[in-house]
Amino acid sequence: MEFDWTQGALAEGLRLYHAEEFFAAHEAWESLWLGAQEPEKTFLQGLIQVTAAFHHLQRENPLGTARLLQGALERLEHYPAHFGSISVALLCNDVRQWLQALQAAAPAPHFGPARIQPWFL
């Protein structure tokens, strides 16, 4: 599968994620996930879990947020530092910081939602 974050469902999901419309981003990427093959399928599942986690955070469900972020991390941390044109290392680091903040009931990390950042942005 070719990851092109400039058009189609990938671009729309990324735009929605950055606009903090997490449920809609989840829906955009889920359509791709359903038809994907490995290793892209598990990667997309991790991204979808991140979006779902922040949807739960918006709904003031920190336990659901933490569970989804942990599941996403378990999937994504097995990928190389860059996969599908995404900085997986940055994303996993952000997810770990969010998990620490949630476990300590500390303020949210200063960077906002975990950064799903294509290498070209």
LOKE-988405 format. One line per 5 residues: their letters; for each residue z, y, x of N, C-alpha, C. Coordinates in pm, 1 decimal, padded with zeros to 6 digits. Example, Ala and Ser with C-alpha at 12.3 -4.5 7.8 and 13.67 -1.06 7.14 Angstrom:
AS) 00780.0,-00569.0,01319.0,00780.0,-00450.0,01230.0,00780.0,-00330.0,01320.0 ~ 00708.0,-00225.0,01285.0,00714.0,-00106.0,01367.0,00787.0,00003.0,01290.0
END
This chain:
MEFDW) 00000.0,-00118.4,00085.1,00000.0,00000.0,00000.0,00000.0,00123.7,00088.9 ~ -00085.5,00217.9,00055.9,-00092.7,00344.2,00128.7,-00001.7,00445.8,00059.4 ~ 00090.4,00503.9,00134.2,00180.4,00605.7,00079.6,00117.4,00742.8,00099.9 ~ 00070.1,00802.5,-00008.8,00015.0,00937.2,-00005.3,00103.3,01025.1,-00093.5 ~ 00187.4,01104.1,-00028.7,00284.9,01188.5,-00097.3,00224.8,01320.2,-00145.1
TQGAL) 00091.3,01335.0,-00134.0,00027.1,01459.8,-00173.3,-00039.4,01452.6,-00310.3 ~ -00045.0,01333.1,-00369.6,-00110.5,01320.1,-00498.8,-00054.9,01202.5,-00576.8 ~ -00084.7,01200.4,-00704.6,-00047.3,01089.1,-00789.8,00102.8,01079.2,-00815.7 ~ 00144.5,00957.9,-00849.5,00283.7,00933.6,-00888.5,00382.0,00958.9,-00774.7 ~ 00341.9,00930.7,-00649.7,00432.1,00958.9,-00537.6,00459.7,01108.5,-00527.2
AEGLR) 00353.9,01189.6,-00532.8,00370.2,01334.2,-00523.1,00449.4,01389.0,-00641.6 ~ 00419.5,01339.3,-00760.0,00490.9,01386.8,-00878.7,00639.0,01350.1,-00871.5 ~ 00670.0,01228.3,-00831.9,00809.1,01187.8,-00817.5,00882.1,01270.5,-00713.2 ~ 00815.7,01298.8,-00602.7,00876.4,01379.7,-00496.7,00901.5,01522.2,-00546.0 ~ 00805.1,01578.3,-00617.2,00822.2,01712.7,-00672.3,00940.8,01716.4,-00768.7
LYHAE) 00948.0,01617.3,-00854.7,01057.6,01609.8,-00951.5,01191.8,01589.8,-00881.5 ~ 01193.7,01507.0,-00778.5,01318.1,01484.4,-00703.4,01366.1,01614.9,-00641.7 ~ 01275.8,01687.0,-00577.2,01313.6,01813.3,-00513.4,01353.5,01919.5,-00615.4 ~ 01304.7,01906.7,-00739.3,01344.8,01996.6,-00847.9,01473.9,01948.9,-00914.7 ~ 01531.4,01841.9,-00861.5,01654.2,01779.8,-00912.4,01637.6,01728.3,-01055.1
EFFAA) 01516.8,01685.5,-01086.5,01487.4,01616.7,-01212.3,01483.4,01467.2,-01180.4 ~ 01601.4,01414.2,-01153.2,01612.8,01281.4,-01094.7,01566.0,01169.4,-01187.9 ~ 01597.3,01177.6,-01315.3,01554.2,01072.2,-01406.5,01401.6,01065.9,-01412.7 ~ 01338.4,01181.9,-01420.5,01191.8,01185.7,-01426.3,01130.2,01135.6,-01295.7 ~ 01192.2,01168.0,-01182.1,01143.0,01117.9,-01053.2,01151.7,00965.9,-01049.6
HEAWE) 01263.3,00914.3,-01096.2,01283.7,00769.1,-01105.5,01170.8,00705.5,-01185.6 ~ 01139.0,00764.4,-01299.5,01033.7,00710.4,-01385.8,00897.0,00714.3,-01317.8 ~ 00867.1,00822.2,-01246.6,00737.6,00834.2,-01178.3,00721.2,00724.9,-01073.8 ~ 00825.9,00700.8,-00996.9,00817.1,00600.3,-00890.0,00826.9,00457.8,-00942.2 ~ 00893.9,00439.5,-01054.0,00908.6,00304.0,-01106.9,00773.4,00243.9,-01143.2
SLWLG) 00681.7,00326.7,-01191.3,00549.2,00274.6,-01226.0,00479.7,00215.4,-01103.5 ~ 00499.1,00274.6,-00987.4,00442.0,00221.4,-00863.4,00516.9,00097.4,-00816.1 ~ 00647.5,00101.0,-00827.6,00731.3,-00010.1,-00783.5,00693.5,-00139.8,-00855.5 ~ 00666.7,-00129.6,-00984.2,00635.9,-00249.7,-01062.8,00514.9,-00325.3,-01008.3 ~ 00416.8,-00253.8,-00953.2,00296.3,-00318.7,-00902.8,00292.9,-00338.2,-00752.5
AQEPE) 00397.4,-00297.7,-00684.0,00398.1,-00302.8,-00536.9,00428.2,-00443.4,-00485.5 ~ 00385.9,-00467.1,-00361.5,00416.2,-00590.5,-00289.1,00512.9,-00555.6,-00175.8 ~ 00577.4,-00657.1,-00119.2,00667.4,-00633.4,-00006.2,00585.9,-00596.8,00117.2 ~ 00637.0,-00513.4,00203.2,00770.8,-00454.9,00209.7,00783.6,-00323.4,00131.8 ~ 00673.1,-00275.6,00073.8,00675.7,-00148.4,00002.0,00762.0,-00155.0,-00123.5
KTFLQ) 00765.6,-00272.5,-00187.5,00840.2,-00286.3,-00313.1,00989.1,-00258.0,-00293.5 ~ 01049.9,-00318.2,-00193.3,01192.1,-00296.7,-00168.0,01217.0,-00153.6,-00122.3 ~ 01126.2,-00096.6,-00045.0,01138.0,00043.0,-00002.6,01139.7,00135.4,-00123.9 ~ 01044.0,00117.5,-00213.9,01040.1,00198.5,-00335.0,01164.9,00177.8,-00419.7 ~ 01213.2,00055.0,-00423.8,01335.9,00028.4,-00499.5,01452.6,00108.8,-00442.4
GLIQV) 01460.6,00117.6,-00310.7,01564.9,00198.4,-00247.8,01552.6,00345.0,-00285.3 ~ 01430.6,00399.4,-00282.9,01410.1,00539.5,-00322.6,01447.7,00561.0,-00468.5 ~ 01410.4,00466.8,-00552.4,01442.7,00476.0,-00694.9,01593.7,00472.5,-00715.6 ~ 01663.6,00389.7,-00639.1,01809.2,00385.1,-00651.4,01873.1,00516.6,-00608.1 ~ 01816.3,00581.2,-00507.5,01867.3,00712.6,-00466.2,01850.3,00811.8,-00581.2
TAAFH) 01733.3,00813.5,-00643.9,01710.5,00907.8,-00754.0,01804.8,00877.6,-00870.0 ~ 01823.0,00750.5,-00900.8,01913.8,00712.5,-01009.4,02057.9,00752.7,-00976.3 ~ 02095.5,00741.9,-00849.3,02230.1,00779.4,-00807.6,02256.1,00926.7,-00836.7 ~ 02159.7,01012.2,-00803.9,02181.6,01154.6,-00825.9,02172.0,01191.9,-00973.2 ~ 02100.9,01111.7,-01050.6,02104.7,01128.8,-01196.3,02246.3,01100.2,-01246.3
HLQRE) 02307.9,00994.0,-01194.6,02446.6,00962.0,-01232.5,02542.0,01072.6,-01189.1 ~ 02517.6,01130.6,-01072.4,02602.5,01239.9,-01026.0,02592.3,01359.9,-01120.7 ~ 02471.4,01390.1,-01166.8,02453.8,01498.9,-01263.2,02530.5,01472.0,-01391.9 ~ 02545.9,01345.5,-01425.3,02618.0,01306.1,-01547.2,02766.9,01284.3,-01521.2 ~ 02810.8,01327.2,-01401.6,02951.3,01320.4,-01361.8,03005.6,01177.3,-01362.1
NPLGT) 02927.7,01087.8,-01301.2,02965.4,00947.5,-01287.3,02967.6,00913.0,-01138.5 ~ 03075.0,00951.2,-01066.5,03078.2,00927.0,-00922.5,03079.3,00778.9,-00885.5 ~ 03139.2,00693.4,-00966.1,03140.1,00550.5,-00935.3,02998.4,00492.9,-00942.5 ~ 02925.3,00528.3,-01047.3,02786.6,00483.3,-01058.5,02701.1,00538.2,-00945.4 ~ 02727.4,00662.8,-00908.1,02655.8,00725.0,-00796.5,02678.2,00645.8,-00669.1
ARLLQ) 02804.5,00616.1,-00638.6,02837.8,00543.7,-00515.9,02776.0,00404.2,-00515.1 ~ 02781.6,00335.8,-00626.2,02724.8,00199.7,-00632.0,02574.3,00201.5,-00607.6 ~ 02505.4,00295.3,-00668.5,02360.7,00303.5,-00648.9,02325.5,00345.5,-00507.4 ~ 02401.1,00438.9,-00450.8,02374.3,00479.0,-00312.2,02399.6,00363.6,-00216.0 ~ 02503.4,00285.2,-00240.9,02531.3,00170.6,-00154.4,02417.2,00069.1,-00162.9
GALER) 02369.1,00042.7,-00283.1,02256.3,-00049.1,-00299.6,02130.3,00002.0,-00231.1 ~ 02106.0,00131.8,-00243.5,01989.6,00191.9,-00177.5,02000.8,00179.1,-00026.8 ~ 02119.2,00206.8,00026.3,02140.2,00197.8,00171.2,02118.0,00055.2,00219.7 ~ 02167.5,-00041.9,00147.5,02149.2,-00182.6,00186.4,02001.8,-00219.8,00193.3 ~ 01919.0,-00160.0,00109.4,01775.3,-00187.5,00113.5,01705.7,-00107.7,00223.7
LEHYP) 01736.9,00020.5,00232.9,01661.4,00109.6,00320.6,01696.2,00096.3,00468.1 ~ 01820.1,00059.8,00500.9,01859.8,00059.4,00641.8,01790.0,-00048.2,00724.2 ~ 01719.6,-00139.3,00658.8,01645.3,-00243.4,00730.7,01504.7,-00199.1,00770.4 ~ 01463.9,-00081.9,00724.8,01331.2,-00030.7,00756.9,01336.8,00048.5,00886.5 ~ 01222.4,00064.6,00953.0,01219.9,00147.0,01075.1,01254.3,00292.9,01042.5
AHFGS) 01277.2,00371.7,01145.7,01317.7,00512.1,01130.1,01219.0,00591.5,01044.5 ~ 01091.8,00555.3,01049.3,00989.2,00616.9,00965.7,00910.2,00504.3,00899.5 ~ 00905.0,00508.8,00767.4,00830.5,00408.0,00692.1,00770.4,00477.9,00571.2 ~ 00647.3,00445.6,00540.8,00582.1,00505.8,00425.2,00575.2,00657.0,00434.1 ~ 00567.6,00708.0,00556.4,00564.3,00852.0,00586.3,00695.3,00923.7,00553.3
ISVAL) 00802.9,00848.8,00531.5,00934.2,00906.1,00500.4,01026.3,00887.9,00620.9 ~ 01108.9,00987.7,00646.7,01210.8,00975.1,00750.4,01326.5,00892.5,00694.1 ~ 01318.0,00762.1,00715.0,01419.6,00670.6,00663.8,01553.3,00694.8,00734.7 ~ 01548.2,00726.6,00863.5,01671.6,00752.9,00938.8,01746.4,00870.8,00877.8 ~ 01676.5,00979.2,00847.4,01738.5,01096.3,00786.0,01796.0,01060.7,00649.3
LCNDV) 01718.9,00991.0,00569.0,01762.1,00953.0,00434.9,01887.2,00866.2,00440.3 ~ 01887.5,00764.8,00525.6,02004.1,00676.2,00536.5,02126.6,00751.8,00586.7 ~ 02107.1,00843.5,00680.1,02218.8,00924.7,00728.5,02276.9,01008.7,00615.0 ~ 02190.0,01069.8,00535.8,02236.1,01149.0,00421.8,02311.6,01062.9,00321.9 ~ 02259.7,00944.9,00292.8,02325.7,00854.7,00197.8,02464.5,00818.0,00249.8
RQWLQ) 02476.9,00790.3,00378.3,02608.8,00758.1,00435.7,02705.2,00875.9,00420.5 ~ 02655.8,00997.5,00443.8,02741.1,01115.7,00427.7,02784.8,01133.1,00282.7 ~ 02695.1,01108.1,00190.3,02731.0,01115.6,00049.2,02834.4,01009.7,00013.3 ~ 02816.2,00888.5,00062.6,02913.7,00782.5,00033.7,03051.3,00818.4,00087.7 ~ 03057.5,00873.7,00208.8,03186.2,00916.4,00265.0,03249.9,01024.7,00178.8
ALQAA) 03171.4,01121.2,00135.7,03224.5,01229.7,00052.6,03275.0,01176.0,-00081.1 ~ 03199.8,01085.1,-00141.8,03240.9,01028.3,-00269.7,03368.6,00945.6,-00255.3 ~ 03378.2,00868.4,-00148.2,03496.9,00785.0,-00127.0,03620.8,00869.1,-00099.9 ~ 03602.8,00983.9,-00036.7,03715.4,01070.9,-00003.1,03738.8,01177.4,-00110.4 ~ 03656.8,01176.5,-00215.5,03662.4,01279.8,-00318.5,03652.6,01418.3,-00253.8
APAPH) 03568.3,01426.6,-00152.4,03548.1,01550.6,-00076.5,03432.3,01629.3,-00136.8 ~ 03415.2,01754.3,-00094.3,03299.4,01832.5,-00142.4,03167.6,01765.2,-00104.0 ~ 03066.3,01794.8,-00181.7,02933.5,01739.8,-00156.0,02882.2,01787.8,-00020.7 ~ 02801.9,01705.0,00047.1,02740.5,01750.6,00172.6,02661.6,01879.3,00151.2 ~ 02658.5,01963.4,00251.0,02598.0,02096.3,00242.3,02448.5,02094.2,00216.6
FGPAR) 02381.2,01983.0,00244.2,02236.0,01979.1,00231.2,02189.8,01943.0,00091.0 ~ 02280.3,01917.3,-00001.7,02243.1,01881.7,-00138.1,02212.7,01733.5,-00150.4 ~ 02125.7,01695.8,-00244.4,02091.4,01553.8,-00260.6,02034.1,01496.9,-00130.7 ~ 02046.1,01367.5,-00113.8,01991.4,01300.8,00005.0,01845.4,01341.0,00020.6 ~ 01807.0,01368.3,00144.7,01672.9,01421.3,00170.7,01568.8,01308.0,00179.1
IQPWF) 01482.3,01306.2,00082.2,01364.4,01219.6,00085.1,01253.1,01309.6,00134.4 ~ 01227.3,01297.7,00263.6,01143.3,01394.5,00333.6,01022.9,01327.2,00398.8 ~ 00901.9,01348.2,00345.0,00783.9,01299.9,00416.9,00774.1,01368.3,00552.2 ~ 00719.7,01300.9,00648.1,00714.0,01352.7,00785.6,00635.0,01481.9,00796.8 ~ 00542.1,01506.7,00703.7,00455.8,01623.8,00714.9,00514.9,01748.1,00649.2
L) 00629.1,01737.5,00582.2,00689.4,01856.4,00518.4,00791.9,01920.0,00607.9
END
